[in-house]
Amino acid sequence: MNVRLVEKMPDGELRQIEERIWDANMVSALEHVNYIVVGGKEYETVEGRLNLDEGTLELLIVPMQSA
């Protein structure tokens, strides 16, 4: 499945950071995780949307704050 990661910026703007094909196991893993790591940066998954028009699963993510 084609998965698009969309980062919600602090000002509310949405920015696409990545799009790639995920296999069924990776998509299924979303049921069990709240956080993902992309490009060495950790994000919290906020919500998902299945875009049938584009055949894409869109995930809204927000960056985790560094301590």
N, C-alpha and C positions, 0 to 999 in steps of 0.2 A: 504494500500500500504506500502511496505517496504521502509523506508527512511533512507539513510545513510548520516550523517553529516561529512564533510571533512574540516578540518581546514587548511588554508594556513598559514604556519609559516613565520616569518619575512625573513628567508633565502630562501624562495620559496618552501621548502619541504612541502609535503602534509601529513597530519596525520588524520586518521579516529578517531573521538572522540565518535561517537555513531551510533547505528543502532537500529531502532525500527519500529513497525507498527504504521502508522498514519491512522486515519479514513478519509473519503472523505471530511469532514468539515475542518480538519486541512490542508489537501493538498490544498483545495480551498482557504483557508485563505492566502496562499502564494501570491495570486494576490494582496493583500492589505497591506502586511507588507514588511518592509525592514530589520527589526531587529528581532532576536529571542534570548531567554534566555535559556541556558542549563547549568545545574549544578550551577546555581547562577551567571553565567558569561554571559555578553551580547555580541552578535556577529552580524555583518552585513552580510546579504545574498548577495553574489556576483553573482552567476549564478547557474543554475541547469542543470542536464543532466539526461535523461531517459535512463537507461541501460536496454535494452530489453533482452539481453542475461541473465541477472541476475534477471530481474523483479524488479528493484530497481530504485528509484528516488534518485539521488546523488546531494546534495546541497553543494556548495563550500562556506565556511564562513570565515570571518576574525574577530579576536577579536577587540572589541572597546577599545580604549585607556582610561585608568583611568585618571581622572583629578587630 
